[in-house]
Amino acid sequence: MIIDATTPHPSRDYVEMVYHFMKNRQEAQRFWRQFQRLGEEFTVADLDVTRSKEIAQKFDAQPRRCYYNAVMVAMSMSSGLDYMEGIATSILPTEHAWLVDRTWNRVIDPTWIGGHLRARKPAHKIKDYYGVRIPLALIREIVREQEVAGPMLWLCMDQLKDVKRRKRLVER
């Protein structure tokens, strides 16, 4: 879904607020500026609830383990799904990881949708997502080095700033 700059978008607005808050912290401010430049916006209309539930059940997605859930699915189903990290907003903006179907550009969220079903707790309604695609090759490298599937965006933002390199890695 295409969203222009005038459309209210809580996650994008949160990123802008954090950027201004970090004015005296150059490294953090540089990160948030790159995040704004590379970020993509998705709304609740882009969320594929049915596929999110199916994938959550297939991979036994756990609530509150979004990074792990999304990495495991991305590494297992590498064809057609991109791993994303960023901000998802329901009541409050939350750091989050999810997947995007490359063909249809639809959000697949095994944690927020599927994980909450497994825990038998209702998930708060998602308003939007704002995040950066992290290429599968880079995910594998980070998981191998860190030996854990956790937040990766802070570790790889410098490698993602070259948009051409990012697109080449995503297409692999």
OpenMM code with the backbone's topology and positions (N, CA, C; nanometers):
from openmm import Vec3, app, unit

residues = "MET ILE ILE ASP ALA THR THR PRO HIS PRO SER ARG ASP TYR VAL GLU MET VAL TYR HIS PHE MET LYS ASN ARG GLN GLU ALA GLN ARG PHE TRP ARG GLN PHE GLN ARG LEU GLY GLU GLU PHE THR VAL ALA ASP LEU ASP VAL THR ARG SER LYS GLU ILE ALA GLN LYS PHE ASP ALA GLN PRO ARG ARG CYS TYR TYR ASN ALA VAL MET VAL ALA MET SER MET SER SER GLY LEU ASP TYR MET GLU GLY ILE ALA THR SER ILE LEU PRO THR GLU HIS ALA TRP LEU VAL ASP ARG THR TRP ASN ARG VAL ILE ASP PRO THR TRP ILE GLY GLY HIS LEU ARG ALA ARG LYS PRO ALA HIS LYS ILE LYS ASP TYR TYR GLY VAL ARG ILE PRO LEU ALA LEU ILE ARG GLU ILE VAL ARG GLU GLN GLU VAL ALA GLY PRO MET LEU TRP LEU CYS MET ASP GLN LEU LYS ASP VAL LYS ARG ARG LYS ARG LEU VAL GLU ARG".split()
positions = [
    Vec3(0.0838, -0.1165, 0.0000),
    Vec3(0.0000, 0.0000, 0.0000),
    Vec3(0.0892, 0.1240, 0.0000),
    Vec3(0.0633, 0.2177, -0.0891),
    Vec3(0.1401, 0.3412, -0.0976),
    Vec3(0.0803, 0.4420, 0.0000),
    Vec3(0.1683, 0.5012, 0.0791),
    Vec3(0.1244, 0.5985, 0.1791),
    Vec3(0.2031, 0.7253, 0.1564),
    Vec3(0.1340, 0.8383, 0.1409),
    Vec3(0.2092, 0.9616, 0.1219),
    Vec3(0.2479, 1.0210, 0.2568),
    Vec3(0.3322, 1.1233, 0.2535),
    Vec3(0.3887, 1.1803, 0.3764),
    Vec3(0.2836, 1.2464, 0.4650),
    Vec3(0.1661, 1.2774, 0.4115),
    Vec3(0.0631, 1.3446, 0.4919),
    Vec3(-0.0290, 1.2467, 0.5635),
    Vec3(-0.0251, 1.1208, 0.5243),
    Vec3(-0.1100, 1.0194, 0.5874),
    Vec3(-0.0614, 0.9928, 0.7294),
    Vec3(-0.1496, 0.9967, 0.8300),
    Vec3(-0.1059, 0.9630, 0.9666),
    Vec3(-0.0512, 0.8206, 0.9701),
    Vec3(0.0644, 0.8046, 1.0265),
    Vec3(0.1296, 0.6747, 1.0303),
    Vec3(0.2066, 0.6658, 1.1615),
    Vec3(0.1484, 0.6066, 1.2658),
    Vec3(0.2088, 0.6095, 1.3993),
    Vec3(0.3527, 0.5593, 1.4062),
    Vec3(0.3865, 0.4525, 1.3350),
    Vec3(0.5238, 0.4000, 1.3433),
    Vec3(0.6232, 0.4962, 1.2813),
    Vec3(0.5909, 0.5517, 1.1655),
    Vec3(0.6797, 0.6488, 1.1010),
    Vec3(0.6947, 0.7724, 1.1901),
    Vec3(0.5864, 0.8184, 1.2481),
    Vec3(0.5910, 0.9351, 1.3365),
    Vec3(0.6777, 0.9075, 1.4585),
    Vec3(0.6718, 0.7858, 1.5113),
    Vec3(0.7546, 0.7468, 1.6256),
    Vec3(0.9033, 0.7524, 1.5885),
    Vec3(0.9374, 0.7014, 1.4707),
    Vec3(1.0768, 0.7037, 1.4257),
    Vec3(1.1258, 0.8479, 1.4146),
    Vec3(1.0443, 0.9350, 1.3616),
    Vec3(1.0810, 1.0772, 1.3512),
    Vec3(1.1017, 1.1390, 1.4897),
    Vec3(1.0150, 1.1059, 1.5839),
    Vec3(1.0268, 1.1576, 1.7200),
    Vec3(1.1572, 1.1102, 1.7855),
    Vec3(1.1893, 0.9822, 1.7695),
    Vec3(1.3125, 0.9285, 1.8276),
    Vec3(1.4332, 0.9966, 1.7661),
    Vec3(1.4303, 1.0197, 1.6354),
    Vec3(1.5410, 1.0873, 1.5683),
    Vec3(1.5657, 1.2250, 1.6320),
    Vec3(1.4603, 1.3011, 1.6516),
    Vec3(1.4760, 1.4337, 1.7122),
    Vec3(1.5208, 1.4256, 1.8576),
    Vec3(1.4761, 1.3240, 1.9281),
    Vec3(1.5171, 1.3041, 2.0664),
    Vec3(1.6676, 1.2763, 2.0770),
    Vec3(1.7229, 1.2130, 1.9751),
    Vec3(1.8640, 1.1724, 1.9758),
    Vec3(1.9583, 1.2794, 1.9205),
    Vec3(1.9162, 1.4026, 1.9125),
    Vec3(1.9974, 1.5075, 1.8493),
    Vec3(2.1390, 1.5172, 1.9026),
    Vec3(2.1616, 1.4947, 2.0292),
    Vec3(2.2953, 1.5074, 2.0862),
    Vec3(2.3716, 1.3752, 2.0889),
    Vec3(2.3150, 1.2752, 2.0337),
    Vec3(2.3809, 1.1439, 2.0282),
    Vec3(2.4010, 1.1081, 1.8815),
    Vec3(2.5159, 1.1448, 1.8280),
    Vec3(2.5386, 1.1362, 1.6842),
    Vec3(2.5231, 0.9950, 1.6276),
    Vec3(2.5778, 0.8943, 1.6948),
    Vec3(2.5689, 0.7588, 1.6420),
    Vec3(2.4248, 0.7111, 1.6367),
    Vec3(2.3497, 0.7347, 1.7431),
    Vec3(2.2092, 0.6943, 1.7458),
    Vec3(2.1289, 0.7736, 1.6430),
    Vec3(2.1585, 0.9011, 1.6313),
    Vec3(2.0864, 0.9837, 1.5351),
    Vec3(2.1152, 0.9368, 1.3919),
    Vec3(2.2398, 0.8999, 1.3648),
    Vec3(2.2757, 0.8494, 1.2323),
    Vec3(2.1989, 0.7197, 1.2027),
    Vec3(2.1909, 0.6324, 1.3040),
    Vec3(2.1142, 0.5083, 1.2877),
    Vec3(1.9684, 0.5379, 1.2520),
    Vec3(1.9032, 0.6248, 1.3290),
    Vec3(1.7622, 0.6529, 1.3060),
    Vec3(1.7392, 0.7228, 1.1726),
    Vec3(1.8331, 0.8076, 1.1293),
    Vec3(1.8199, 0.8728, 0.9987),
    Vec3(1.8275, 0.7672, 0.8881),
    Vec3(1.9209, 0.6720, 0.8990),
    Vec3(1.9313, 0.5641, 0.8007),
    Vec3(1.8057, 0.4771, 0.8047),
    Vec3(1.7563, 0.4542, 0.9253),
    Vec3(1.6340, 0.3755, 0.9403),
    Vec3(1.5180, 0.4432, 0.8671),
    Vec3(1.5073, 0.5743, 0.8811),
    Vec3(1.4021, 0.6475, 0.8116),
    Vec3(1.4195, 0.6369, 0.6602),
    Vec3(1.5427, 0.6471, 0.6135),
    Vec3(1.5701, 0.6458, 0.4701),
    Vec3(1.5427, 0.5083, 0.4088),
    Vec3(1.5796, 0.4021, 0.4788),
    Vec3(1.5645, 0.2668, 0.4255),
    Vec3(1.4295, 0.2033, 0.4576),
    Vec3(1.3569, 0.2605, 0.5533),
    Vec3(1.2332, 0.1988, 0.6018),
    Vec3(1.1209, 0.1949, 0.4996),
    Vec3(1.0363, 0.0945, 0.5167),
    Vec3(0.9164, 0.0780, 0.4346),
    Vec3(0.7958, 0.0741, 0.5268),
    Vec3(0.6851, 0.1283, 0.4776),
    Vec3(0.5640, 0.1357, 0.5572),
    Vec3(0.4618, 0.0325, 0.5112),
    Vec3(0.3945, -0.0274, 0.6080),
    Vec3(0.2858, -0.1204, 0.5811),
    Vec3(0.1730, -0.0879, 0.6776),
    Vec3(0.0507, -0.1014, 0.6305),
    Vec3(-0.0647, -0.0790, 0.7180),
    Vec3(-0.1315, -0.2125, 0.7492),
    Vec3(-0.2327, -0.2076, 0.8318),
    Vec3(-0.3067, -0.3290, 0.8669),
    Vec3(-0.3686, -0.3920, 0.7416),
    Vec3(-0.3954, -0.3121, 0.6397),
    Vec3(-0.4506, -0.3656, 0.5147),
    Vec3(-0.3502, -0.4560, 0.4430),
    Vec3(-0.2221, -0.4403, 0.4729),
    Vec3(-0.1182, -0.5226, 0.4106),
    Vec3(-0.0940, -0.6532, 0.4857),
    Vec3(-0.1575, -0.6717, 0.5990),
    Vec3(-0.1367, -0.7891, 0.6834),
    Vec3(-0.2167, -0.9085, 0.6311),
    Vec3(-0.1477, -1.0187, 0.6045),
    Vec3(-0.2121, -1.1428, 0.5614),
    Vec3(-0.2344, -1.2296, 0.6851),
    Vec3(-0.3500, -1.2139, 0.7462),
    Vec3(-0.3810, -1.2816, 0.8722),
    Vec3(-0.3860, -1.4331, 0.8539),
    Vec3(-0.4483, -1.4798, 0.7479),
    Vec3(-0.4607, -1.6246, 0.7251),
    Vec3(-0.3244, -1.6898, 0.7109),
    Vec3(-0.2390, -1.6337, 0.6278),
    Vec3(-0.1054, -1.6924, 0.6090),
    Vec3(-0.0215, -1.6795, 0.7356),
    Vec3(-0.0373, -1.5703, 0.8091),
    Vec3(0.0342, -1.5533, 0.9359),
    Vec3(-0.0015, -1.6642, 1.0337),
    Vec3(-0.1299, -1.6969, 1.0424),
    Vec3(-0.1753, -1.8041, 1.1319),
    Vec3(-0.1208, -1.9399, 1.0876),
    Vec3(-0.1258, -1.9654, 0.9565),
    Vec3(-0.0759, -2.0934, 0.9036),
    Vec3(0.0725, -2.1117, 0.9340),
    Vec3(0.1508, -2.0095, 0.9084),
    Vec3(0.2958, -2.0170, 0.9315),
    Vec3(0.3251, -2.0272, 1.0806),
    Vec3(0.2498, -1.9544, 1.1616),
    Vec3(0.2690, -1.9612, 1.3075),
    Vec3(0.2456, -2.1023, 1.3588),
    Vec3(0.1431, -2.1676, 1.3085),
    Vec3(0.1153, -2.3060, 1.3508),
    Vec3(0.2224, -2.4013, 1.3001),
    Vec3(0.2613, -2.3858, 1.1761),
    Vec3(0.3607, -2.4752, 1.1164),
    Vec3(0.4945, -2.4678, 1.1899),
    Vec3(0.5347, -2.3464, 1.2320),
    Vec3(0.6643, -2.3266, 1.2966),
    Vec3(0.6545, -2.3136, 1.4482),
    Vec3(0.5342, -2.3365, 1.5023),
    Vec3(0.5137, -2.3300, 1.6467),
    Vec3(0.5628, -2.1968, 1.7042),
    Vec3(0.5180, -2.0867, 1.6432),
    Vec3(0.5597, -1.9520, 1.6847),
    Vec3(0.5222, -1.9246, 1.8297),
    Vec3(0.6158, -1.8674, 1.9018),
    Vec3(0.5972, -1.8370, 2.0437),
    Vec3(0.5656, -1.6886, 2.0623),
    Vec3(0.4759, -1.6542, 2.1531),
    Vec3(0.4500, -1.5129, 2.1815),
    Vec3(0.5769, -1.4471, 2.2362),
    Vec3(0.5937, -1.3219, 2.2070),
    Vec3(0.7046, -1.2394, 2.2573),
    Vec3(0.8424, -1.2856, 2.2094),
    Vec3(0.8473, -1.3610, 2.1015),
    Vec3(0.9757, -1.4064, 2.0458),
    Vec3(0.9794, -1.3736, 1.8963),
    Vec3(0.9465, -1.2490, 1.8641),
    Vec3(0.9310, -1.2105, 1.7244),
    Vec3(1.0584, -1.2293, 1.6424),
    Vec3(1.1741, -1.1951, 1.7001),
    Vec3(1.2990, -1.2062, 1.6247),
    Vec3(1.3274, -1.3526, 1.5927),
    Vec3(1.3168, -1.4364, 1.6925),
    Vec3(1.3402, -1.5790, 1.6734),
    Vec3(1.2407, -1.6375, 1.5732),
    Vec3(1.1119, -1.6093, 1.5923),
    Vec3(1.0095, -1.6631, 1.5031),
    Vec3(1.0350, -1.6218, 1.3580),
    Vec3(1.0578, -1.4931, 1.3361),
    Vec3(1.0764, -1.4435, 1.1992),
    Vec3(1.2044, -1.4974, 1.1358),
    Vec3(1.3131, -1.5068, 1.2125),
    Vec3(1.4388, -1.5602, 1.1591),
    Vec3(1.4219, -1.7072, 1.1220),
    Vec3(1.3617, -1.7855, 1.2082),
    Vec3(1.3451, -1.9280, 1.1799),
    Vec3(1.2600, -1.9508, 1.0547),
    Vec3(1.1527, -1.8757, 1.0415),
    Vec3(1.0687, -1.8896, 0.9225),
    Vec3(1.1448, -1.8438, 0.7986),
    Vec3(1.2128, -1.7291, 0.8065),
    Vec3(1.2868, -1.6769, 0.6906),
    Vec3(1.3954, -1.7738, 0.6455),
    Vec3(1.4662, -1.8335, 0.7399),
    Vec3(1.5736, -1.9249, 0.7042),
    Vec3(1.5202, -2.0590, 0.6531),
    Vec3(1.4021, -2.0986, 0.6968),
    Vec3(1.3438, -2.2254, 0.6532),
    Vec3(1.2670, -2.2127, 0.5221),
    Vec3(1.2031, -2.0989, 0.5044),
    Vec3(1.1211, -2.0757, 0.3844),
    Vec3(1.1813, -1.9616, 0.3037),
    Vec3(1.3056, -1.9730, 0.2684),
    Vec3(1.3783, -1.8608, 0.2084),
    Vec3(1.3182, -1.8121, 0.0768),
    Vec3(1.2437, -1.8948, 0.0092),
    Vec3(1.1896, -1.8504, -0.1186),
    Vec3(1.0676, -1.7614, -0.0996),
    Vec3(1.0830, -1.6382, -0.1386),
    Vec3(0.9695, -1.5476, -0.1423),
    Vec3(0.9385, -1.4672, -0.0184),
    Vec3(1.0080, -1.4911, 0.0934),
    Vec3(0.9815, -1.4140, 0.2141),
    Vec3(1.1049, -1.3338, 0.2533),
    Vec3(1.0846, -1.2071, 0.2851),
    Vec3(1.1925, -1.1207, 0.3331),
    Vec3(1.1747, -1.0963, 0.4820),
    Vec3(1.2857, -1.1015, 0.5560),
    Vec3(1.2874, -1.0715, 0.6998),
    Vec3(1.2911, -0.9205, 0.7161),
    Vec3(1.2110, -0.8683, 0.8082),
    Vec3(1.2090, -0.7243, 0.8344),
    Vec3(1.2161, -0.6992, 0.9841),
    Vec3(1.2836, -0.5906, 1.0187),
    Vec3(1.2870, -0.5425, 1.1567),
    Vec3(1.2518, -0.3958, 1.1578),
    Vec3(1.1840, -0.3565, 1.2648),
    Vec3(1.1479, -0.2165, 1.2774),
    Vec3(1.0525, -0.1940, 1.3919),
    Vec3(0.9495, -0.1153, 1.3622),
    Vec3(0.8514, -0.0747, 1.4617),
    Vec3(0.7131, -0.1211, 1.4158),
    Vec3(0.6405, -0.1851, 1.5060),
    Vec3(0.4999, -0.2170, 1.4822),
    Vec3(0.4208, -0.1405, 1.5879),
    Vec3(0.3082, -0.0868, 1.5475),
    Vec3(0.2295, -0.0073, 1.6414),
    Vec3(0.0928, -0.0699, 1.6622),
    Vec3(0.0592, -0.0891, 1.7887),
    Vec3(-0.0785, -0.1230, 1.8240),
    Vec3(-0.1213, -0.0123, 1.9191),
    Vec3(-0.1073, -0.0348, 2.0489),
    Vec3(-0.1341, 0.0725, 2.1452),
    Vec3(-0.0135, 0.1661, 2.1487),
    Vec3(0.1052, 0.1075, 2.1585),
    Vec3(0.2307, 0.1838, 2.1590),
    Vec3(0.3237, 0.1279, 2.0519),
    Vec3(0.4138, 0.2095, 1.9979),
    Vec3(0.5140, 0.1573, 1.9049),
    Vec3(0.6045, 0.0572, 1.9773),
    Vec3(0.6321, -0.0551, 1.9117),
    Vec3(0.7105, -0.1626, 1.9706),
    Vec3(0.8139, -0.2103, 1.8689),
    Vec3(0.9379, -0.2306, 1.9145),
    Vec3(1.0377, -0.2894, 1.8254),
    Vec3(0.9910, -0.4308, 1.7939),
    Vec3(1.0013, -0.4670, 1.6660),
    Vec3(0.9376, -0.5915, 1.6227),
    Vec3(1.0073, -0.6471, 1.4989),
    Vec3(0.9886, -0.7763, 1.4735),
    Vec3(1.0370, -0.8422, 1.3525),
    Vec3(0.9214, -0.9182, 1.2885),
    Vec3(0.9158, -0.9178, 1.1567),
    Vec3(0.8100, -0.9847, 1.0826),
    Vec3(0.8640, -1.0213, 0.9449),
    Vec3(0.7804, -1.0722, 0.8594),
    Vec3(0.8191, -1.1121, 0.7242),
    Vec3(0.7306, -1.0412, 0.6231),
    Vec3(0.7823, -1.0290, 0.5013),
    Vec3(0.7025, -0.9730, 0.3926),
    Vec3(0.7140, -1.0657, 0.2728),
    Vec3(0.5988, -1.1005, 0.2176),
    Vec3(0.5947, -1.1821, 0.0971),
    Vec3(0.6426, -1.0948, -0.0194),
    Vec3(0.7511, -1.1358, -0.0817),
    Vec3(0.8143, -1.0563, -0.1876),
    Vec3(0.7226, -1.0403, -0.3090),
    Vec3(0.6427, -1.1404, -0.3395),
    Vec3(0.5573, -1.1358, -0.4581),
    Vec3(0.4407, -1.0391, -0.4398),
    Vec3(0.3715, -1.0510, -0.3293),
    Vec3(0.2491, -0.9726, -0.3079),
    Vec3(0.2705, -0.8525, -0.2170),
    Vec3(0.3906, -0.8408, -0.1585),
    Vec3(0.4232, -0.7320, -0.0654),
    Vec3(0.3242, -0.7274, 0.0515),
    Vec3(0.2947, -0.8470, 0.1040),
    Vec3(0.2022, -0.8609, 0.2166),
    Vec3(0.2796, -0.8983, 0.3419),
    Vec3(0.2376, -0.8449, 0.4561),
    Vec3(0.3015, -0.8725, 0.5845),
    Vec3(0.2575, -1.0093, 0.6363),
    Vec3(0.3563, -1.0890, 0.6777),
    Vec3(0.3319, -1.2175, 0.7434),
    Vec3(0.3892, -1.2018, 0.8838),
    Vec3(0.3045, -1.2073, 0.9839),
    Vec3(0.3490, -1.1841, 1.1218),
    Vec3(0.3144, -1.3046, 1.2083),
    Vec3(0.4050, -1.4029, 1.2129),
    Vec3(0.3748, -1.5236, 1.2902),
    Vec3(0.3694, -1.5008, 1.4406),
    Vec3(0.4309, -1.3949, 1.4896),
    Vec3(0.4339, -1.3716, 1.6340),
    Vec3(0.3090, -1.2990, 1.6811),
    Vec3(0.2836, -1.1827, 1.6260),
    Vec3(0.1732, -1.1011, 1.6757),
    Vec3(0.0390, -1.1678, 1.6480),
    Vec3(0.0274, -1.2262, 1.5305),
    Vec3(-0.0987, -1.2914, 1.4948),
    Vec3(-0.1018, -1.4337, 1.5488),
    Vec3(-0.0058, -1.5155, 1.5067),
    Vec3(-0.0061, -1.6571, 1.5424),
    Vec3(0.0319, -1.6861, 1.6855),
    Vec3(0.1349, -1.6204, 1.7360),
    Vec3(0.1822, -1.6470, 1.8711),
    Vec3(0.0786, -1.6170, 1.9773),
    Vec3(0.0026, -1.5103, 1.9566),
    Vec3(-0.1012, -1.4759, 2.0543),
    Vec3(-0.2161, -1.5754, 2.0502),
    Vec3(-0.2425, -1.6320, 1.9332),
    Vec3(-0.3473, -1.7342, 1.9250),
    Vec3(-0.3054, -1.8573, 2.0038),
    Vec3(-0.1764, -1.8926, 1.9904),
    Vec3(-0.1241, -2.0094, 2.0610),
    Vec3(-0.1335, -1.9884, 2.2126),
    Vec3(-0.1055, -1.8657, 2.2579),
    Vec3(-0.1105, -1.8351, 2.4010),
    Vec3(-0.2540, -1.8123, 2.4492),
    Vec3(-0.3465, -1.8152, 2.3557),
    Vec3(-0.4887, -1.7910, 2.3848),
    Vec3(-0.5128, -1.6558, 2.4504),
    Vec3(-0.4324, -1.5600, 2.4057),
    Vec3(-0.4506, -1.4219, 2.4510),
    Vec3(-0.4815, -1.3388, 2.3278),
    Vec3(-0.5764, -1.2493, 2.3373),
    Vec3(-0.6040, -1.1658, 2.2209),
    Vec3(-0.4899, -1.0660, 2.1990),
    Vec3(-0.4478, -1.0538, 2.0752),
    Vec3(-0.3447, -0.9558, 2.0415),
    Vec3(-0.4122, -0.8200, 2.0233),
    Vec3(-0.3413, -0.7153, 2.0622),
    Vec3(-0.3924, -0.5818, 2.0341),
    Vec3(-0.3930, -0.5625, 1.8836),
    Vec3(-0.4882, -0.4884, 1.8342),
    Vec3(-0.4958, -0.4678, 1.6897),
    Vec3(-0.3777, -0.3844, 1.6426),
    Vec3(-0.3161, -0.4327, 1.5376),
    Vec3(-0.2011, -0.3648, 1.4801),
    Vec3(-0.2500, -0.2523, 1.3899),
    Vec3(-0.1847, -0.1378, 1.4015),
    Vec3(-0.2189, -0.0245, 1.3161),
    Vec3(-0.1260, -0.0177, 1.1963),
    Vec3(0.0034, -0.0391, 1.2197),
    Vec3(0.0964, -0.0312, 1.1083),
    Vec3(0.2321, -0.0902, 1.1435),
    Vec3(0.3153, -0.1025, 1.0406),
    Vec3(0.4523, -0.1510, 1.0524),
    Vec3(0.5423, -0.0522, 0.9777),
    Vec3(0.6616, -0.0329, 1.0296),
    Vec3(0.7624, 0.0482, 0.9598),
    Vec3(0.8956, -0.0194, 0.9848),
    Vec3(0.9582, -0.0695, 0.8794),
    Vec3(1.0809, -0.1446, 0.9019),
    Vec3(1.1709, -0.1526, 0.7811),
    Vec3(1.2828, -0.2212, 0.8014),
    Vec3(1.3873, -0.2360, 0.7010),
    Vec3(1.4027, -0.3839, 0.6688),
    Vec3(1.4127, -0.4139, 0.5400),
    Vec3(1.4387, -0.5514, 0.4971),
    Vec3(1.5856, -0.5842, 0.5227),
    Vec3(1.6092, -0.6998, 0.5820),
    Vec3(1.7459, -0.7464, 0.6046),
    Vec3(1.7641, -0.8712, 0.5193),
    Vec3(1.8597, -0.8683, 0.4274),
    Vec3(1.8796, -0.9816, 0.3372),
    Vec3(1.9116, -1.1107, 0.4122),
    Vec3(1.8629, -1.2211, 0.3587),
    Vec3(1.8816, -1.3522, 0.4190),
    Vec3(2.0296, -1.3870, 0.4366),
    Vec3(2.1132, -1.3491, 0.3399),
    Vec3(2.2572, -1.3769, 0.3510),
    Vec3(2.3160, -1.3079, 0.4740),
    Vec3(2.2729, -1.1874, 0.5018),
    Vec3(2.3209, -1.1128, 0.6181),
    Vec3(2.2660, -1.1725, 0.7483),
    Vec3(2.1415, -1.2169, 0.7461),
    Vec3(2.0826, -1.2825, 0.8635),
    Vec3(2.1633, -1.4066, 0.8999),
    Vec3(2.1916, -1.4881, 0.7997),
    Vec3(2.2688, -1.6115, 0.8253),
    Vec3(2.4053, -1.5798, 0.8848),
    Vec3(2.4702, -1.4769, 0.8327),
    Vec3(2.6022, -1.4370, 0.8825),
    Vec3(2.5948, -1.3930, 1.0290),
    Vec3(2.4961, -1.3120, 1.0618),
    Vec3(2.4811, -1.2617, 1.1989),
    Vec3(2.4452, -1.3752, 1.2949),
    Vec3(2.3523, -1.4623, 1.2550),
    Vec3(2.3130, -1.5742, 1.3416),
    Vec3(2.4327, -1.6660, 1.3661),
    Vec3(2.5126, -1.6891, 1.2631),
    Vec3(2.6316, -1.7738, 1.2781),
    Vec3(2.7312, -1.7102, 1.3764),
    Vec3(2.7527, -1.5787, 1.3654),
    Vec3(2.8468, -1.5091, 1.4547),
    Vec3(2.7938, -1.4965, 1.5968),
    Vec3(2.6673, -1.4582, 1.6110),
    Vec3(2.6080, -1.4317, 1.7421),
    Vec3(2.5573, -1.5581, 1.8113),
    Vec3(2.5302, -1.6620, 1.7325),
    Vec3(2.4726, -1.7863, 1.7814),
    Vec3(2.3385, -1.7656, 1.8512),
    Vec3(2.2675, -1.6651, 1.8077),
    Vec3(2.1358, -1.6361, 1.8632),
    Vec3(2.0564, -1.5568, 1.7591),
    Vec3(1.9250, -1.5748, 1.7588),
    Vec3(1.8375, -1.4974, 1.6703),
    Vec3(1.7724, -1.3884, 1.7538),
    Vec3(1.8279, -1.2712, 1.7473),
    Vec3(1.7750, -1.1570, 1.8217),
    Vec3(1.7721, -1.0347, 1.7332),
    Vec3(1.7537, -0.9183, 1.7904),
    Vec3(1.7516, -0.7962, 1.7097),
    Vec3(1.8819, -0.7821, 1.6292),
    Vec3(1.8692, -0.7567, 1.5005),
    Vec3(1.9858, -0.7501, 1.4126),
    Vec3(2.0084, -0.6134, 1.3506),
    Vec3(1.9084, -0.5306, 1.3524),
    Vec3(1.9162, -0.4039, 1.2794),
    Vec3(2.0316, -0.3161, 1.3268),
    Vec3(2.0535, -0.3084, 1.4581),
    Vec3(2.1637, -0.2279, 1.5109),
    Vec3(2.2983, -0.2841, 1.4660),
    Vec3(2.3056, -0.4155, 1.4473),
    Vec3(2.4318, -0.4793, 1.4085),
    Vec3(2.4652, -0.4602, 1.2612),
    Vec3(2.3644, -0.4400, 1.1788),
    Vec3(2.3910, -0.4406, 1.0345),
    Vec3(2.3495, -0.3144, 0.9603),
    Vec3(2.3093, -0.2094, 1.0295),
    Vec3(2.2617, -0.0899, 0.9600),
    Vec3(2.3667, -0.0320, 0.8661),
    Vec3(2.4932, -0.0303, 0.9075),
    Vec3(2.5968, 0.0243, 0.8200),
    Vec3(2.6085, -0.0555, 0.6913),
    Vec3(2.5876, -0.1862, 0.6992),
    Vec3(2.5940, -0.2691, 0.5794),
    Vec3(2.4717, -0.2493, 0.4898),
    Vec3(2.3627, -0.2016, 0.5463),
    Vec3(2.2407, -0.1816, 0.4690),
    Vec3(2.2319, -0.0440, 0.4055),
    Vec3(2.3196, 0.0486, 0.4465),
    Vec3(2.3038, 0.1857, 0.3979),
    Vec3(2.3276, 0.1990, 0.2488),
    Vec3(2.4048, 0.1092, 0.1911),
    Vec3(2.4224, 0.1082, 0.0469),
    Vec3(2.3020, 0.0379, -0.0135),
    Vec3(2.2064, 0.1161, -0.0639),
    Vec3(2.0796, 0.0616, -0.1116),
    Vec3(2.1012, -0.0376, -0.2253),
    Vec3(2.1954, -0.0129, -0.3132),
    Vec3(2.2206, -0.1057, -0.4241),
    Vec3(2.2678, -0.2401, -0.3709),
    Vec3(2.3588, -0.2389, -0.2730),
    Vec3(2.4077, -0.3640, -0.2147),
    Vec3(2.2930, -0.4365, -0.1467),
    Vec3(2.2071, -0.3611, -0.0765),
    Vec3(2.0938, -0.4196, -0.0074),
    Vec3(2.0027, -0.4926, -0.1059),
    Vec3(1.9726, -0.4298, -0.2201),
    Vec3(1.8861, -0.4913, -0.3185),
    Vec3(1.9498, -0.6155, -0.3786),
    Vec3(2.0806, -0.6116, -0.4029),
    Vec3(2.1499, -0.7282, -0.4575),
    Vec3(2.1411, -0.8457, -0.3611),
    Vec3(2.1619, -0.8202, -0.2313),
    Vec3(2.1566, -0.9279, -0.1326),
    Vec3(2.0160, -0.9838, -0.1179),
    Vec3(1.9155, -0.8973, -0.1245),
    Vec3(1.7763, -0.9417, -0.1109),
    Vec3(1.7397, -1.0323, -0.2278),
    Vec3(1.7921, -1.0043, -0.3469),
    Vec3(1.7569, -1.0824, -0.4648),
    Vec3(1.8257, -1.2181, -0.4709),
    Vec3(1.9249, -1.2418, -0.3881),
    Vec3(1.9953, -1.3718, -0.3894),
    Vec3(1.9059, -1.4857, -0.3513),
] * unit.nanometer
topology = app.Topology()
chain = topology.addChain("A")
for resn in residues:
    res = topology.addResidue(resn, chain)
    for name in ("N", "CA", "C"):
        topology.addAtom(name, app.Element.getBySymbol(name[0]), res)
